[in-house]
Amino acid sequence: MSNKLTIKQKIQSGEFFSVPGVQDMICAVMAKSVGFDAVYASGYWLGASAYGLPDAGITTYTQMLDRVSTLVKTMEGTASVIADADTGYGGLLNMRETVRGFEAAGVEVIQIEDQEFPKKCGHTRNKRVVPTDVMVRKIKVALEARCNPNTLIAARTDARQSEGFQGALDRMKAYAEAGADILFPEALESEIEMRDMCNAIDKPLMANMADGGKTPILSAQKLADIGFAFAIFPAATSLAAAESIKQILSHIKQTGSSYKTEVPMYDFNEFCSLIGFEDVWEFERRWLETKD
């Protein structure tokens, strides 16, 4: 029986917490080994790792549900999952089924956004948002669709770049009034905007610390002081992994071998243990090995 806190309990405690993004199950088991009790399932990075596709509304609900479900199983008993559900993958009926599916998979926080479909990564160009009242209805459908009181709905706005800060703030207020449990103002462009947003909204807010994106990366203490309940770091592990992969591939390309590489590598035997081989070996010892 796990004694980890749910995301709802963590928010209620009032203590700021940081949530790393995971792009695949190798990253997931590493997050477990380090001791994180919450992880973020990023639509951008799960889609990129599984299908090599950009976050532009190309991956489907079925594909992402499969990835998210696998992540929840991998983290079972050790870490809660906050999952990016994009726009709900369509209209109101799609939103209902998305919430039902993600909740049944074990996701604790289902994040939905107000972009038009097909959507785009929140830190790239040419985003378009739906009218506020359309998103409000989606939020209400999402709230009605959930069954578990510990399932939270996070409402994100991508309006900062098209409607300015005030437009994004007005949307956050409307989404809070609609009943969203967590508010997510995407791609704010300064520390002042972040502080003004937190001061104006009387509900938990999440910060997106997307390395390389439009929002400044701040320390955990600073984010807590500004007023955020927690922060996600969706890109950090993926970009770090991509750089390490590039370095080792370049070394092999140039030398023909991994011999004398300076790229840090995780110990293979330790990773075998981490991924579960000890259980396999114990099973084989009990059932398959014969004694003379």
Buried (B, 14 or more C-beta within 10 A) or exposed (E): EEEBBBBBEBBEEEEBBBBBBBBBBBBBBBBBBEEBBBBBBBBBBBBBBBEEEBBBBEBEBEBBBBBBBBBBEBBEEBBBBBBBBBBBBBBBEBBBBBBBBBBEBBBBBBBBBBBBBBBBBBBBEEBBBBEBEEBBBBBBBBBEBBEEEEBBBBBBBBBBBEBEBEBBBBBBBBBBEBBBBBBBBBBBBEBEBBBBBBEBBEBBBBBBBBBEBBBEBBEBEBBBEBBBBBBBBBBBBBBEBEEEEEBBEEBBEEEEEEEEBEBEEEEEEEBEBBEEEEEEEEEEEEEEEEEE
